[in-house]
Amino acid sequence: MRKVCRKCKLFVTGDKCPLCQSDEFTDNWQGRLNILDSSKSEIAKKLKINIKGEYAIKIR
């Protein structure tokens, strides 16, 4: 099971989130969103995502 940062919803493999430096994670998430180019993605703009990566849509 993969873990997701509770603050920015980025999928993380290490002990700290590379995006927001948080160490609060969850493994209870739903849906994935892959952002390849945040400047061209309407979904990324609506969700205020500025960095490319894989994000969870919903966390608990």
Backbone as a chain_set.jsonl record, in Angstrom:
{"seq": "MRKVCRKCKLFVTGDKCPLCQSDEFTDNWQGRLNILDSSKSEIAKKLKINIKGEYAIKIR", "coords": {"N": [[0.845, -1.184, 0.0], [0.531, 2.211, -0.802], [1.693, 5.345, 0.523], [0.304, 8.559, 1.364], [0.763, 12.044, 1.505], [-0.715, 13.949, 4.043], [-1.122, 16.692, 3.947], [-0.582, 17.821, 1.321], [-1.408, 15.855, -0.439], [0.247, 14.343, -2.065], [1.748, 11.429, -3.442], [4.073, 9.549, -1.619], [7.325, 8.176, -1.069], [9.396, 8.185, 0.76], [10.428, 9.234, 4.125], [9.712, 11.83, 4.498], [7.704, 14.36, 3.031], [8.511, 15.434, -0.177], [7.531, 17.742, -1.236], [6.109, 19.456, 0.648], [7.447, 19.045, 2.993], [6.287, 17.721, 5.136], [5.631, 15.201, 7.662], [3.419, 13.703, 8.033], [1.362, 11.149, 7.155], [-0.982, 9.102, 5.275], [-2.541, 5.97, 4.567], [-4.961, 5.613, 3.608], [-6.714, 6.311, 1.041], [-8.378, 7.554, -1.957], [-8.619, 7.23, -5.427], [-6.5, 8.427, -8.076], [-4.426, 10.996, -9.376], [-2.596, 12.076, -12.004], [-0.345, 14.509, -12.636], [1.184, 15.995, -15.253], [1.999, 18.334, -16.555], [1.622, 21.089, -14.935], [1.063, 23.713, -15.627], [-0.444, 23.627, -17.931], [-2.64, 22.137, -17.302], [-6.021, 22.062, -16.595], [-7.324, 20.872, -14.467], [-5.293, 20.747, -12.536], [-4.979, 23.478, -12.062], [-7.479, 24.127, -10.919], [-7.341, 22.628, -8.591], [-5.225, 23.801, -7.41], [-2.558, 22.896, -7.802], [0.832, 22.998, -8.301], [3.128, 21.623, -8.906], [4.453, 18.938, -10.794], [3.427, 15.504, -10.55], [2.198, 12.564, -8.797], [-0.928, 12.455, -7.353], [-3.3, 11.946, -4.7], [-6.822, 11.817, -4.958], [-8.778, 11.869, -2.972], [-8.437, 11.816, 0.521], [-8.451, 10.186, 3.745]], "CA": [[0.0, 0.0, 0.0], [1.307, 3.44, -0.907], [1.273, 6.371, 1.479], [-0.001, 9.87, 0.797], [0.928, 13.17, 2.427], [-2.011, 14.488, 4.473], [-1.233, 18.125, 3.658], [-0.626, 18.169, -0.108], [-1.969, 14.699, -1.134], [1.242, 13.767, -2.973], [2.23, 10.089, -3.1], [5.417, 9.683, -1.059], [8.013, 6.914, -0.803], [10.334, 8.337, 1.872], [9.92, 9.591, 5.446], [9.262, 13.223, 4.451], [7.142, 14.768, 1.757], [9.452, 16.31, -0.865], [6.849, 18.97, -1.635], [5.789, 20.36, 1.771], [8.306, 18.645, 4.116], [5.479, 17.142, 6.208], [5.861, 13.785, 7.959], [2.102, 13.137, 8.343], [0.926, 10.382, 5.998], [-2.09, 8.182, 5.415], [-2.624, 4.956, 3.52], [-6.382, 5.535, 3.32], [-6.953, 7.292, -0.016], [-9.168, 7.099, -3.09], [-8.373, 7.862, -6.712], [-5.173, 8.98, -8.371], [-4.371, 12.055, -10.364], [-1.223, 12.247, -12.478], [-0.141, 15.824, -13.231], [2.413, 15.995, -16.038], [2.365, 19.729, -16.795], [0.641, 21.824, -14.145], [0.72, 24.987, -16.257], [-1.41, 23.383, -19.0], [-3.725, 21.309, -16.792], [-7.134, 22.778, -15.972], [-7.578, 20.218, -13.175], [-4.244, 21.206, -11.616], [-5.29, 24.866, -11.695], [-8.635, 24.123, -10.013], [-6.918, 22.044, -7.318], [-4.076, 24.6, -6.974], [-1.357, 22.058, -7.828], [1.837, 23.677, -9.113], [4.26, 20.73, -9.142], [4.03, 17.679, -11.403], [3.527, 14.33, -9.694], [1.013, 11.737, -8.613], [-1.672, 12.926, -6.192], [-4.547, 11.272, -4.35], [-7.966, 12.707, -5.105], [-9.458, 11.979, -1.677], [-7.776, 11.12, 1.634], [-9.23, 10.111, 4.98]], "C": [[0.886, 1.242, 0.0], [0.792, 4.466, 0.091], [1.185, 7.733, 0.797], [0.176, 10.925, 1.879], [-0.452, 13.74, 2.764], [-2.198, 15.958, 4.101], [-1.406, 18.424, 2.175], [-1.14, 17.037, -1.003], [-1.031, 14.07, -2.172], [1.607, 12.361, -2.511], [3.697, 10.181, -2.732], [6.013, 8.302, -0.82], [8.934, 7.006, 0.404], [9.648, 8.671, 3.188], [9.437, 11.03, 5.535], [8.71, 13.517, 3.071], [8.126, 15.717, 1.065], [8.845, 17.662, -1.243], [6.662, 19.939, -0.475], [6.589, 20.051, 3.04], [7.545, 18.082, 5.316], [5.889, 15.688, 6.453], [4.56, 13.12, 8.413], [1.552, 12.478, 7.087], [-0.298, 9.546, 6.321], [-2.0, 7.139, 4.306], [-4.085, 4.716, 3.144], [-6.737, 6.642, 2.329], [-7.802, 6.675, -1.11], [-8.797, 7.893, -4.323], [-6.988, 8.445, -6.851], [-5.298, 10.024, -9.463], [-2.909, 12.245, -10.738], [-1.119, 13.601, -13.177], [1.21, 15.81, -13.943], [2.918, 17.411, -16.292], [1.318, 20.605, -16.119], [0.224, 23.146, -14.789], [-0.33, 24.822, -17.367], [-2.638, 22.608, -18.528], [-4.795, 22.148, -16.099], [-7.449, 22.188, -14.592], [-6.555, 20.67, -12.14], [-4.515, 22.642, -11.16], [-6.434, 24.928, -10.704], [-8.265, 23.598, -8.627], [-5.703, 22.764, -6.73], [-2.816, 23.758, -6.805], [-0.365, 22.71, -8.786], [3.011, 22.793, -9.509], [3.755, 19.432, -9.761], [4.242, 16.528, -10.426], [2.225, 13.57, -9.638], [0.344, 12.113, -7.297], [-2.892, 12.055, -5.952], [-5.682, 12.276, -4.494], [-8.642, 12.929, -3.754], [-8.668, 11.207, -0.632], [-8.685, 11.135, 2.844], [-8.315, 10.067, 6.163]], "O": [[1.878, 1.305, 0.726], [-0.383, 4.463, 0.458], [1.872, 8.019, -0.183], [-0.215, 10.721, 3.029], [-1.26, 13.984, 1.868], [-3.332, 16.414, 3.956], [-2.286, 19.201, 1.804], [-1.294, 17.236, -2.208], [-1.483, 13.343, -3.058], [1.761, 12.126, -1.312], [4.481, 10.813, -3.439], [5.311, 7.373, -0.423], [9.227, 5.981, 1.019], [8.453, 8.431, 3.359], [8.823, 11.418, 6.528], [9.191, 12.988, 2.069], [8.536, 16.711, 1.665], [9.571, 18.613, -1.537], [7.012, 21.114, -0.588], [6.422, 20.729, 4.054], [8.11, 17.977, 6.405], [6.425, 15.027, 5.563], [4.59, 12.097, 9.097], [1.303, 13.144, 6.082], [-0.616, 9.309, 7.487], [-1.448, 7.401, 3.237], [-4.41, 3.749, 2.455], [-7.026, 7.771, 2.727], [-7.941, 5.455, -1.198], [-8.675, 9.116, -4.258], [-6.381, 8.897, -5.88], [-6.153, 9.943, -10.344], [-2.079, 12.541, -9.879], [-1.752, 13.807, -14.212], [2.251, 15.634, -13.31], [4.123, 17.661, -16.251], [0.244, 20.833, -16.676], [-0.868, 23.645, -14.515], [-1.027, 25.779, -17.703], [-3.586, 22.442, -19.295], [-4.51, 22.857, -15.134], [-7.798, 22.917, -13.664], [-6.91, 20.946, -10.994], [-4.301, 22.974, -9.995], [-6.378, 25.697, -9.744], [-8.799, 24.056, -7.617], [-5.208, 22.381, -5.671], [-2.099, 23.879, -5.812], [-0.687, 22.946, -9.951], [3.808, 23.176, -10.365], [2.749, 18.881, -9.315], [5.132, 16.578, -9.578], [1.268, 13.892, -10.343], [0.983, 12.091, -6.244], [-3.454, 11.491, -6.891], [-5.514, 13.455, -4.183], [-9.033, 14.05, -3.43], [-8.27, 10.067, -0.872], [-9.573, 11.979, 2.963], [-8.779, 10.003, 7.301]]}, "num_chains": 1, "name": "protein.A"}
